[in-house]
């Protein structure tokens, strides 16, 4: 091997080893920073981990977890239904429906969720009774903390879910709708049987992220006295003065639920990808 070839090989080895050394140094520094942070957080002795462990599995926290899951599930299911209706209104040819849907999205996306939750909780202040043709309903009896929480979450998330679903619907070729209508389907049938099944693959990832965000957003409803995870931990903290410990408990439970939800979303996306591995069934290929 000539001297020139030897120098070229040495230079190549040096170039390859340089980034590895830099990456190793960065990794060591990152590990040191994480270790110091963990030591400061755990090793100071100021957090009573025995208290965290005790209340982590208390009945009050299990009830709070159940309430959080209920709020998430009901709000998510309702937002999917309402969001689909709003998305269909947005892509329709009816100017009035488009205006109504656009105004809904503009309002609920433009005002803070916390304000909406507190508004529904205090609805009885300016509307003491709801007058119906056949009866009169006391607003304070109807709008409980749980009802106000559900209304605030459902109506707010529907505005965002609408945009997610609309994006999925417009990703489907318009020819699919035209073909469905040409074989005698109604617009609703074409939407539900042809367009939506093809749009699901586009909708699912973003809708899944929105659902996970909704799970964490339920923590806001503790301000109106709803005993979900955050409300339960804050109630215990007010009685025991273990403020930081209860915040740790709440954080751990949210981490557990979000991790499970993320894994379920990943499995659902994989299953959907396998079921549609050959591509969505399009009506144009059938007729």
Phi and psi restraints in degrees (value plus and minus 20) as a CYANA .aco file:
   2 UNK   PHI     -94.1   -54.1
   2 UNK   PSI     145.2   185.2
   3 UNK   PHI     -84.7   -44.7
   3 UNK   PSI     -55.5   -15.5
   4 UNK   PHI     -85.2   -45.2
   4 UNK   PSI     -63.4   -23.4
   5 UNK   PHI     -85.2   -45.2
   5 UNK   PSI     -56.9   -16.9
   6 UNK   PHI     -85.1   -45.1
   6 UNK   PSI     -63.4   -23.4
   7 UNK   PHI     -83.6   -43.6
   7 UNK   PSI     -59.9   -19.9
   8 UNK   PHI     -84.0   -44.0
   8 UNK   PSI     -60.1   -20.1
   9 UNK   PHI     -87.3   -47.3
   9 UNK   PSI     -61.3   -21.3
  10 UNK   PHI     -82.3   -42.3
  10 UNK   PSI     -60.0   -20.0
  11 UNK   PHI     -85.1   -45.1
  11 UNK   PSI     -59.7   -19.7
  12 UNK   PHI     -84.8   -44.8
  12 UNK   PSI     -62.0   -22.0
  13 UNK   PHI     -83.8   -43.8
  13 UNK   PSI     -59.3   -19.3
  14 UNK   PHI     -84.6   -44.6
  14 UNK   PSI     -61.3   -21.3
  15 UNK   PHI     -85.1   -45.1
  15 UNK   PSI     -55.0   -15.0
  16 UNK   PHI     -94.4   -54.4
  16 UNK   PSI     -57.5   -17.5
  17 UNK   PHI     -96.2   -56.2
  17 UNK   PSI     -45.5    -5.5
  18 UNK   PHI     -78.0   -38.0
  18 UNK   PSI     -76.6   -36.6
  19 UNK   PHI     -80.2   -40.2
  19 UNK   PSI     -53.1   -13.1
  20 UNK   PHI     -84.8   -44.8
  20 UNK   PSI     -61.6   -21.6
  21 UNK   PHI     -84.5   -44.5
  21 UNK   PSI     -63.9   -23.9
  22 UNK   PHI     -82.0   -42.0
  22 UNK   PSI     -64.2   -24.2
  23 UNK   PHI     -82.6   -42.6
  23 UNK   PSI     -58.7   -18.7
  24 UNK   PHI     -85.0   -45.0
  24 UNK   PSI     -61.9   -21.9
  25 UNK   PHI     -83.8   -43.8
  25 UNK   PSI     -63.9   -23.9
  26 UNK   PHI     -81.6   -41.6
  26 UNK   PSI     -61.5   -21.5
  27 UNK   PHI     -83.3   -43.3
  27 UNK   PSI     -61.8   -21.8
  28 UNK   PHI     -84.1   -44.1
  28 UNK   PSI     -64.2   -24.2
  29 UNK   PHI     -81.8   -41.8
  29 UNK   PSI     -62.3   -22.3
  30 UNK   PHI     -82.7   -42.7
  30 UNK   PSI     -61.7   -21.7
  31 UNK   PHI     -83.6   -43.6
  31 UNK   PSI     -61.4   -21.4
  32 UNK   PHI     -82.8   -42.8
  32 UNK   PSI     -64.1   -24.1
  33 UNK   PHI     -81.5   -41.5
  33 UNK   PSI     -65.4   -25.4
  34 UNK   PHI     -83.3   -43.3
  34 UNK   PSI     -62.2   -22.2
  35 UNK   PHI     -82.9   -42.9
  35 UNK   PSI     -61.9   -21.9
  36 UNK   PHI     -84.5   -44.5
  36 UNK   PSI     -61.9   -21.9
  37 UNK   PHI     -82.5   -42.5
  37 UNK   PSI     -63.5   -23.5
  38 UNK   PHI     -83.2   -43.2
  38 UNK   PSI     -62.0   -22.0
  39 UNK   PHI     -81.9   -41.9
  39 UNK   PSI     -62.7   -22.7
  40 UNK   PHI     -85.0   -45.0
  40 UNK   PSI     -60.5   -20.5
  41 UNK   PHI     -97.5   -57.5
  41 UNK   PSI     -62.3   -22.3
  42 UNK   PHI    -117.4   -77.4
  42 UNK   PSI     -58.0   -18.0
  43 UNK   PHI    -106.5   -66.5
  43 UNK   PSI     -19.7    20.3
  44 UNK   PHI     -93.6   -53.6
  44 UNK   PSI     -43.0    -3.0
  45 UNK   PHI      63.9   103.9
  45 UNK   PSI     -19.1    20.9
  46 UNK   PHI    -105.7   -65.7
  46 UNK   PSI     -40.0     0.0
  47 UNK   PHI    -114.9   -74.9
  47 UNK   PSI     105.7   145.7
  48 UNK   PHI    -103.9   -63.9
  48 UNK   PSI      73.2   113.2
  49 UNK   PHI     -88.2   -48.2
  49 UNK   PSI     -45.3    -5.3
  50 UNK   PHI     -86.1   -46.1
  50 UNK   PSI     -56.1   -16.1
  51 UNK   PHI     -87.8   -47.8
  51 UNK   PSI     -61.9   -21.9
  52 UNK   PHI     -77.7   -37.7
  52 UNK   PSI     -66.9   -26.9
  53 UNK   PHI     -85.2   -45.2
  53 UNK   PSI     -59.2   -19.2
  54 UNK   PHI     -84.3   -44.3
  54 UNK   PSI     -69.3   -29.3
  55 UNK   PHI     -99.8   -59.8
  55 UNK   PSI     -36.5     3.5
  56 UNK   PHI     -78.7   -38.7
  56 UNK   PSI     -54.4   -14.4
  57 UNK   PHI    -134.4   -94.4
  57 UNK   PSI       2.7    42.7
  58 UNK   PHI     -96.0   -56.0
  58 UNK   PSI     133.1   173.1
  59 UNK   PHI     -76.7   -36.7
  59 UNK   PSI     -56.4   -16.4
  60 UNK   PHI     -82.2   -42.2
  60 UNK   PSI     -59.1   -19.1
  61 UNK   PHI     -91.7   -51.7
  61 UNK   PSI     -56.8   -16.8
  62 UNK   PHI     -83.5   -43.5
  62 UNK   PSI     -59.5   -19.5
  63 UNK   PHI     -83.3   -43.3
  63 UNK   PSI     -59.5   -19.5
  64 UNK   PHI     -85.1   -45.1
  64 UNK   PSI     -59.7   -19.7
  65 UNK   PHI     -82.9   -42.9
  65 UNK   PSI     -62.5   -22.5
  66 UNK   PHI     -81.3   -41.3
  66 UNK   PSI     -61.6   -21.6
  67 UNK   PHI     -85.7   -45.7
  67 UNK   PSI     -60.2   -20.2
  68 UNK   PHI     -81.6   -41.6
  68 UNK   PSI     -64.9   -24.9
  69 UNK   PHI     -85.7   -45.7
  69 UNK   PSI     -57.4   -17.4
  70 UNK   PHI     -84.4   -44.4
  70 UNK   PSI     -67.2   -27.2
  71 UNK   PHI     -80.8   -40.8
  71 UNK   PSI     -61.5   -21.5
  72 UNK   PHI     -86.1   -46.1
  72 UNK   PSI     -68.0   -28.0
  73 UNK   PHI     -84.1   -44.1
  73 UNK   PSI     -67.5   -27.5
  74 UNK   PHI     -86.7   -46.7
  74 UNK   PSI     -64.4   -24.4
  75 UNK   PHI     -84.6   -44.6
  75 UNK   PSI     -58.7   -18.7
  76 UNK   PHI     -87.7   -47.7
  76 UNK   PSI     -65.6   -25.6
  77 UNK   PHI     -82.8   -42.8
  77 UNK   PSI     -65.3   -25.3
  78 UNK   PHI     -84.2   -44.2
  78 UNK   PSI     -57.7   -17.7
  79 UNK   PHI     -90.1   -50.1
  79 UNK   PSI     -50.9   -10.9
  80 UNK   PHI     -85.9   -45.9
  80 UNK   PSI     -64.6   -24.6
  81 UNK   PHI     -85.1   -45.1
  81 UNK   PSI     -72.6   -32.6
  82 UNK   PHI     -86.8   -46.8
  82 UNK   PSI     -57.9   -17.9
  83 UNK   PHI     -84.3   -44.3
  83 UNK   PSI     -57.4   -17.4
  84 UNK   PHI     -85.0   -45.0
  84 UNK   PSI     -62.4   -22.4
  85 UNK   PHI     -82.3   -42.3
  85 UNK   PSI     -65.9   -25.9
  86 UNK   PHI     -84.2   -44.2
  86 UNK   PSI     -60.0   -20.0
  87 UNK   PHI     -84.2   -44.2
  87 UNK   PSI     -60.7   -20.7
  88 UNK   PHI     -83.8   -43.8
  88 UNK   PSI     -56.5   -16.5
  89 UNK   PHI     -86.2   -46.2
  89 UNK   PSI     -58.2   -18.2
  90 UNK   PHI     -87.2   -47.2
  90 UNK   PSI     -56.1   -16.1
  91 UNK   PHI    -114.3   -74.3
  91 UNK   PSI     -16.2    23.8
  92 UNK   PHI     -97.1   -57.1
  92 UNK   PSI     150.7   190.7
  93 UNK   PHI    -112.7   -72.7
  93 UNK   PSI     -17.3    22.7
  94 UNK   PHI    -107.8   -67.8
  94 UNK   PSI      95.8   135.8
  95 UNK   PHI     -84.6   -44.6
  95 UNK   PSI     -54.7   -14.7
  96 UNK   PHI     -87.1   -47.1
  96 UNK   PSI     -64.9   -24.9
  97 UNK   PHI     -82.8   -42.8
  97 UNK   PSI     -60.4   -20.4
  98 UNK   PHI     -81.6   -41.6
  98 UNK   PSI     -62.3   -22.3
  99 UNK   PHI     -84.6   -44.6
  99 UNK   PSI     -63.2   -23.2
 100 UNK   PHI     -83.3   -43.3
 100 UNK   PSI     -67.4   -27.4
 101 UNK   PHI     -84.2   -44.2
 101 UNK   PSI     -62.1   -22.1
 102 UNK   PHI     -84.4   -44.4
 102 UNK   PSI     -59.5   -19.5
 103 UNK   PHI     -86.6   -46.6
 103 UNK   PSI     -60.3   -20.3
 104 UNK   PHI     -79.4   -39.4
 104 UNK   PSI     -70.4   -30.4
 105 UNK   PHI     -83.1   -43.1
 105 UNK   PSI     -62.7   -22.7
 106 UNK   PHI     -78.7   -38.7
 106 UNK   PSI     -63.8   -23.8
 107 UNK   PHI     -92.5   -52.5
 107 UNK   PSI     -71.0   -31.0
 108 UNK   PHI     -95.8   -55.8
 108 UNK   PSI     -43.7    -3.7
 109 UNK   PHI    -104.1   -64.1
 109 UNK   PSI     -41.3    -1.3
 110 UNK   PHI    -111.7   -71.7
 110 UNK   PSI     -32.7     7.3
 111 UNK   PHI    -132.3   -92.3
 111 UNK   PSI     124.1   164.1
 112 UNK   PHI     -82.7   -42.7
 112 UNK   PSI     122.6   162.6
 113 UNK   PHI     -80.7   -40.7
 113 UNK   PSI     -59.4   -19.4
 114 UNK   PHI     -80.6   -40.6
 114 UNK   PSI     -60.5   -20.5
 115 UNK   PHI     -82.3   -42.3
 115 UNK   PSI     -61.8   -21.8
 116 UNK   PHI     -83.9   -43.9
 116 UNK   PSI     -62.4   -22.4
 117 UNK   PHI     -82.6   -42.6
 117 UNK   PSI     -66.8   -26.8
 118 UNK   PHI     -85.5   -45.5
 118 UNK   PSI     -55.6   -15.6
 119 UNK   PHI     -81.1   -41.1
 119 UNK   PSI     -69.6   -29.6
 120 UNK   PHI     -83.1   -43.1
 120 UNK   PSI     -55.8   -15.8
 121 UNK   PHI     -86.0   -46.0
 121 UNK   PSI     -52.3   -12.3
 122 UNK   PHI    -121.9   -81.9
 122 UNK   PSI       1.0    41.0
 123 UNK   PHI     -78.0   -38.0
 123 UNK   PSI     -53.2   -13.2
 124 UNK   PHI     -86.9   -46.9
 124 UNK   PSI     -34.0     6.0
 125 UNK   PHI     -87.0   -47.0
 125 UNK   PSI     -54.3   -14.3
 126 UNK   PHI    -136.5   -96.5
 126 UNK   PSI     -27.3    12.7
 127 UNK   PHI    -152.9  -112.9
 127 UNK   PSI      56.1    96.1
 128 UNK   PHI     -79.7   -39.7
 128 UNK   PSI     -56.3   -16.3
 129 UNK   PHI    -154.1  -114.1
 129 UNK   PSI     129.2   169.2
 130 UNK   PHI    -124.6   -84.6
 130 UNK   PSI      92.5   132.5
 131 UNK   PHI    -108.3   -68.3
 131 UNK   PSI     101.6   141.6
 132 UNK   PHI    -134.8   -94.8
 132 UNK   PSI     140.3   180.3
 133 UNK   PHI     -76.8   -36.8
 133 UNK   PSI     -50.6   -10.6
 134 UNK   PHI    -130.0   -90.0
 134 UNK   PSI     -30.1     9.9
 135 UNK   PHI    -181.3  -141.3
 135 UNK   PSI     154.0   194.0
 136 UNK   PHI    -149.1  -109.1
 136 UNK   PSI     111.2   151.2
 137 UNK   PHI    -134.3   -94.3
 137 UNK   PSI     110.8   150.8
 138 UNK   PHI     -91.8   -51.8
 138 UNK   PSI     100.0   140.0
 139 UNK   PHI     -83.5   -43.5
 139 UNK   PSI     -58.6   -18.6
 140 UNK   PHI     -85.2   -45.2
 140 UNK   PSI     -51.2   -11.2
 141 UNK   PHI     -96.4   -56.4
 141 UNK   PSI     -51.3   -11.3
 142 UNK   PHI     -99.2   -59.2
 142 UNK   PSI     -63.3   -23.3
 143 UNK   PHI    -114.6   -74.6
 143 UNK   PSI      66.4   106.4
 144 UNK   PHI    -102.2   -62.2
 144 UNK   PSI     150.1   190.1
 145 UNK   PHI     -75.3   -35.3
 145 UNK   PSI     -59.0   -19.0
 146 UNK   PHI     -88.3   -48.3
 146 UNK   PSI     -61.7   -21.7
 147 UNK   PHI     -83.5   -43.5
 147 UNK   PSI     -63.9   -23.9
 148 UNK   PHI     -82.9   -42.9
 148 UNK   PSI     -58.9   -18.9
 149 UNK   PHI     -84.0   -44.0
 149 UNK   PSI     -64.4   -24.4
 150 UNK   PHI     -84.7   -44.7
 150 UNK   PSI     -63.0   -23.0
 151 UNK   PHI     -81.8   -41.8
 151 UNK   PSI     -66.7   -26.7
 152 UNK   PHI     -82.6   -42.6
 152 UNK   PSI     -65.8   -25.8
 153 UNK   PHI     -89.1   -49.1
 153 UNK   PSI     -67.5   -27.5
 154 UNK   PHI     -82.6   -42.6
 154 UNK   PSI     -69.8   -29.8
 155 UNK   PHI     -86.5   -46.5
 155 UNK   PSI     -57.1   -17.1
 156 UNK   PHI     -90.6   -50.6
 156 UNK   PSI     -67.7   -27.7
 157 UNK   PHI     -86.8   -46.8
 157 UNK   PSI     -49.6    -9.6
 158 UNK   PHI     -79.7   -39.7
 158 UNK   PSI     -56.0   -16.0
 159 UNK   PHI     -84.5   -44.5
 159 UNK   PSI     -59.0   -19.0
 160 UNK   PHI     -97.0   -57.0
 160 UNK   PSI     -58.4   -18.4
 161 UNK   PHI     -83.9   -43.9
 161 UNK   PSI     -54.0   -14.0
 162 UNK   PHI     -77.6   -37.6
 162 UNK   PSI     -66.0   -26.0
 163 UNK   PHI     -85.9   -45.9
 163 UNK   PSI     -56.3   -16.3
 164 UNK   PHI     -84.1   -44.1
 164 UNK   PSI     -67.7   -27.7
 165 UNK   PHI     -88.0   -48.0
 165 UNK   PSI     -59.0   -19.0
 166 UNK   PHI     -80.7   -40.7
 166 UNK   PSI     -62.0   -22.0
 167 UNK   PHI     -80.7   -40.7
 167 UNK   PSI     -57.6   -17.6
 168 UNK   PHI     -89.8   -49.8
 168 UNK   PSI     -58.6   -18.6
 169 UNK   PHI     -87.2   -47.2
 169 UNK   PSI     -62.6   -22.6
 170 UNK   PHI     -95.3   -55.3
 170 UNK   PSI     -29.9    10.1
 171 UNK   PHI     -97.5   -57.5
 171 UNK   PSI     -35.8     4.2
 172 UNK   PHI    -105.4   -65.4
 172 UNK   PSI     114.9   154.9
 173 UNK   PHI     -75.2   -35.2
 173 UNK   PSI     111.4   151.4
 174 UNK   PHI     -80.7   -40.7
 174 UNK   PSI     -43.9    -3.9
 175 UNK   PHI     -80.9   -40.9
 175 UNK   PSI     -45.6    -5.6
 176 UNK   PHI     -85.6   -45.6
 176 UNK   PSI     -62.9   -22.9
 177 UNK   PHI     -86.5   -46.5
 177 UNK   PSI     -63.6   -23.6
 178 UNK   PHI     -82.0   -42.0
 178 UNK   PSI     -60.2   -20.2
 179 UNK   PHI     -86.5   -46.5
 179 UNK   PSI     -59.2   -19.2
 180 UNK   PHI     -84.5   -44.5
 180 UNK   PSI     -61.6   -21.6
 181 UNK   PHI     -87.2   -47.2
 181 UNK   PSI     -52.4   -12.4
 182 UNK   PHI     -89.7   -49.7
 182 UNK   PSI     -41.9    -1.9
 183 UNK   PHI    -118.3   -78.3
 183 UNK   PSI      -7.9    32.1
 184 UNK   PHI      81.5   121.5
 184 UNK   PSI     -16.2    23.8
 185 UNK   PHI     -94.3   -54.3
 185 UNK   PSI     128.3   168.3
 186 UNK   PHI     -99.5   -59.5
 186 UNK   PSI     142.0   182.0
 187 UNK   PHI     -75.7   -35.7
 187 UNK   PSI     -57.9   -17.9
 188 UNK   PHI     -87.0   -47.0
 188 UNK   PSI     -63.4   -23.4
 189 UNK   PHI     -82.6   -42.6
 189 UNK   PSI     -61.2   -21.2
 190 UNK   PHI     -83.0   -43.0
 190 UNK   PSI     -59.2   -19.2
 191 UNK   PHI     -86.3   -46.3
 191 UNK   PSI     -68.3   -28.3
 192 UNK   PHI     -97.1   -57.1
 192 UNK   PSI     -55.2   -15.2
 193 UNK   PHI    -117.1   -77.1
 193 UNK   PSI     -44.7    -4.7
 194 UNK   PHI    -133.9   -93.9
 194 UNK   PSI     -73.1   -33.1
 195 UNK   PHI     -96.4   -56.4
 195 UNK   PSI     -70.9   -30.9
 196 UNK   PHI     -77.9   -37.9
 196 UNK   PSI     -67.1   -27.1
 197 UNK   PHI     -77.1   -37.1
 197 UNK   PSI     -54.2   -14.2
 198 UNK   PHI     -97.8   -57.8
 198 UNK   PSI     -46.7    -6.7
 199 UNK   PHI    -102.6   -62.6
 199 UNK   PSI     -35.3     4.7
 200 UNK   PHI     -78.4   -38.4
 200 UNK   PSI     -60.0   -20.0
 201 UNK   PHI     -82.2   -42.2
 201 UNK   PSI     -52.3   -12.3
 202 UNK   PHI    -100.0   -60.0
 202 UNK   PSI     -56.0   -16.0
 203 UNK   PHI     -93.9   -53.9
 203 UNK   PSI     -59.2   -19.2
 204 UNK   PHI     -76.5   -36.5
 204 UNK   PSI     -70.2   -30.2
 205 UNK   PHI     -78.4   -38.4
 205 UNK   PSI     -66.7   -26.7
 206 UNK   PHI     -89.9   -49.9
 206 UNK   PSI     -59.4   -19.4
 207 UNK   PHI     -84.6   -44.6
 207 UNK   PSI     -56.5   -16.5
 208 UNK   PHI     -83.2   -43.2
 208 UNK   PSI     -63.2   -23.2
 209 UNK   PHI     -83.8   -43.8
 209 UNK   PSI     -57.3   -17.3
 210 UNK   PHI     -85.8   -45.8
 210 UNK   PSI     -57.7   -17.7
 211 UNK   PHI     -85.7   -45.7
 211 UNK   PSI     -60.6   -20.6
 212 UNK   PHI     -85.4   -45.4
 212 UNK   PSI     -60.5   -20.5
 213 UNK   PHI     -84.5   -44.5
 213 UNK   PSI     -57.8   -17.8
 214 UNK   PHI     -82.1   -42.1
 214 UNK   PSI     -59.9   -19.9
 215 UNK   PHI     -76.9   -36.9
 215 UNK   PSI     -61.9   -21.9
 216 UNK   PHI     -96.8   -56.8
 216 UNK   PSI     -52.7   -12.7
 217 UNK   PHI     -87.4   -47.4
 217 UNK   PSI     -42.1    -2.1
 218 UNK   PHI     -78.3   -38.3
 218 UNK   PSI     -39.1     0.9
 219 UNK   PHI     -82.9   -42.9
 219 UNK   PSI     -40.5    -0.5
 220 UNK   PHI     -87.4   -47.4
 220 UNK   PSI     -46.4    -6.4
 221 UNK   PHI     -94.6   -54.6
 221 UNK   PSI     -24.2    15.8
 222 UNK   PHI     -85.4   -45.4
 222 UNK   PSI     -40.8    -0.8
 223 UNK   PHI     -87.8   -47.8
 223 UNK   PSI     -38.8     1.2
 224 UNK   PHI    -125.9   -85.9
 224 UNK   PSI      -5.5    34.5
 225 UNK   PHI      70.3   110.3
 225 UNK   PSI      -8.4    31.6
 226 UNK   PHI     -96.2   -56.2
 226 UNK   PSI     111.4   151.4
 227 UNK   PHI    -112.8   -72.8
 227 UNK   PSI      44.3    84.3
 228 UNK   PHI    -107.5   -67.5
 228 UNK   PSI    -178.6  -138.6
 229 UNK   PHI     -79.2   -39.2
 229 UNK   PSI     -71.7   -31.7
 230 UNK   PHI     -85.0   -45.0
 230 UNK   PSI     -62.9   -22.9
 231 UNK   PHI     -83.2   -43.2
 231 UNK   PSI     -59.4   -19.4
 232 UNK   PHI     -86.1   -46.1
 232 UNK   PSI     -65.3   -25.3
 233 UNK   PHI     -86.8   -46.8
 233 UNK   PSI     -58.0   -18.0
 234 UNK   PHI     -88.3   -48.3
 234 UNK   PSI     -54.1   -14.1
 235 UNK   PHI     -84.9   -44.9
 235 UNK   PSI     -62.7   -22.7
 236 UNK   PHI     -85.9   -45.9
 236 UNK   PSI     -61.4   -21.4
 237 UNK   PHI     -82.0   -42.0
 237 UNK   PSI     -56.8   -16.8
 238 UNK   PHI     -87.2   -47.2
 238 UNK   PSI     -47.4    -7.4
 239 UNK   PHI    -109.6   -69.6
 239 UNK   PSI     -53.8   -13.8
 240 UNK   PHI    -126.2   -86.2
 240 UNK   PSI     -36.1     3.9
 241 UNK   PHI      47.8    87.8
 241 UNK   PSI      -2.5    37.5
 242 UNK   PHI    -110.0   -70.0
 242 UNK   PSI      49.9    89.9
 243 UNK   PHI     -87.1   -47.1
 243 UNK   PSI     -74.1   -34.1
 244 UNK   PHI     -84.9   -44.9
 244 UNK   PSI     -61.2   -21.2
 245 UNK   PHI     -80.0   -40.0
 245 UNK   PSI     -60.4   -20.4
 246 UNK   PHI     -91.4   -51.4
 246 UNK   PSI     -52.1   -12.1
 247 UNK   PHI     -87.0   -47.0
 247 UNK   PSI     -56.5   -16.5
 248 UNK   PHI     -85.1   -45.1
 248 UNK   PSI     -62.2   -22.2
 249 UNK   PHI     -79.8   -39.8
 249 UNK   PSI     -66.4   -26.4
 250 UNK   PHI     -81.5   -41.5
 250 UNK   PSI     -63.6   -23.6
 251 UNK   PHI     -82.7   -42.7
 251 UNK   PSI     -62.4   -22.4
 252 UNK   PHI     -83.7   -43.7
 252 UNK   PSI     -61.0   -21.0
 253 UNK   PHI     -86.9   -46.9
 253 UNK   PSI     -60.6   -20.6
 254 UNK   PHI     -84.3   -44.3
 254 UNK   PSI     -59.0   -19.0
 255 UNK   PHI     -82.1   -42.1
 255 UNK   PSI     -61.8   -21.8
 256 UNK   PHI     -82.8   -42.8
 256 UNK   PSI     -69.7   -29.7
 257 UNK   PHI     -84.9   -44.9
 257 UNK   PSI     -61.8   -21.8
 258 UNK   PHI     -86.8   -46.8
 258 UNK   PSI     -58.4   -18.4
 259 UNK   PHI     -82.5   -42.5
 259 UNK   PSI     -65.2   -25.2
 260 UNK   PHI     -82.8   -42.8
 260 UNK   PSI     -64.1   -24.1
 261 UNK   PHI     -82.7   -42.7
 261 UNK   PSI     -59.2   -19.2
 262 UNK   PHI     -84.8   -44.8
 262 UNK   PSI     -61.9   -21.9
 263 UNK   PHI     -84.9   -44.9
 263 UNK   PSI     -61.0   -21.0
 264 UNK   PHI     -84.3   -44.3
 264 UNK   PSI     -60.5   -20.5
 265 UNK   PHI     -82.4   -42.4
 265 UNK   PSI     -62.9   -22.9
 266 UNK   PHI     -83.4   -43.4
 266 UNK   PSI     -61.8   -21.8
 267 UNK   PHI     -86.1   -46.1
 267 UNK   PSI     -59.5   -19.5
 268 UNK   PHI     -85.2   -45.2
 268 UNK   PSI     -60.5   -20.5
 269 UNK   PHI     -85.6   -45.6
 269 UNK   PSI     -60.0   -20.0
 270 UNK   PHI     -83.9   -43.9
 270 UNK   PSI     -63.4   -23.4
 271 UNK   PHI     -85.3   -45.3
 271 UNK   PSI     -60.1   -20.1
 272 UNK   PHI     -85.4   -45.4
 272 UNK   PSI     -59.2   -19.2
 273 UNK   PHI     -84.4   -44.4
 273 UNK   PSI     -58.0   -18.0
 274 UNK   PHI     -88.5   -48.5
 274 UNK   PSI     -61.0   -21.0
 275 UNK   PHI     -89.2   -49.2
 275 UNK   PSI     -44.4    -4.4
 276 UNK   PHI    -133.1   -93.1
 276 UNK   PSI       6.1    46.1
 277 UNK   PHI     -80.4   -40.4
 277 UNK   PSI     -51.5   -11.5
 278 UNK   PHI    -109.2   -69.2
 278 UNK   PSI     -12.8    27.2
 279 UNK   PHI      74.0   114.0
 279 UNK   PSI     132.1   172.1
 280 UNK   PHI     -85.4   -45.4
 280 UNK   PSI     125.8   165.8
 281 UNK   PHI     -91.7   -51.7
 281 UNK   PSI      99.5   139.5
 282 UNK   PHI    -127.4   -87.4
 282 UNK   PSI     121.6   161.6
 283 UNK   PHI     -85.3   -45.3
 283 UNK   PSI     -47.4    -7.4
 284 UNK   PHI     -83.8   -43.8
 284 UNK   PSI     -43.9    -3.9
 285 UNK   PHI    -105.4   -65.4
 285 UNK   PSI     -31.3     8.7
 286 UNK   PHI    -115.9   -75.9
 286 UNK   PSI     -59.3   -19.3
